[in-house]
């Protein structure tokens, strides 16, 4: 039976039980819980994510800082230092994200396992989510919009190419050609701008036709993303135009993002600079890149704990499972236009 938080005390209890269930799951499998900094000197290597900027000031010393978009950089340094199985529950920060599914400050779970690939990540993820459901609700089943969804393993595995074919009726060009994809959108009567790049065209289809339909009969892992959409992931040896990236979905809700990790520092630097052409190689985190060279082959997943709480409690909005949601706090303080304090 699902838990429905009704007030701050209920929300706090649900979150406590969920965090305890996650920790018990990883402790039982020999993972070490770690703590890493929330303040990061310079730009986060996850170049596609919007950051929060601040600075450290002491006398004449000023150091530009960002709040972490995830603990990935420091956790990979721990892998390189010899810790093969690690996890962390901590705060992630993403600027410009406040919706029914996003809060600019949220609780995330991130874990890494040496020797694993993204195939192993999927097995761990489906076991974790079904375990959390049993601990909170007594059974690995949730209800969403009047439908019962069984979270028990195994979940469906679906490639991005297959998903676009099934739900959008589009054949993704294997060379990621913009013109070929544009021709298909034009034939379907889809609206787009002549200036749209490949990613723009992809997401016009994906966000409308694919994502909302994922994981309703059974949870699903969407896997094998086009290489340009996976800047931190290893490319598939047998299909180098695609990357070993995976995202779990339940009832149209993305829960996380994981990879078989890229461990080539030169290639990682090239990809970061490709996304941020205004930077130079001197702007890159040399400690992070050096760690990649020493890091064992591994896989890692970042999972949204607040979104998992939404699923397990039947919440329609992330605000319902947060103690102090950003938008709600801003309304109470009269910081959102048109709202009284």
Helices and strands as residue ranges (DSSP letters): H 8-28, E 32-33, E 39-41, E 52-58, E 61-67, H 72-80, E 85-93, E 105-114, H 118-137, E 141-144, E 147-150, E 156-159, H 160-163, I 164-168, H 178-188, H 198-205, I 206-210, G 211-213, E 220-226, G 227-229, E 235-236, E 239-250, E 253-254, E 256-260, H 265-275, G 281-283, H 286-294, E 298-304, H 305-313, G 318-321, H 326-332
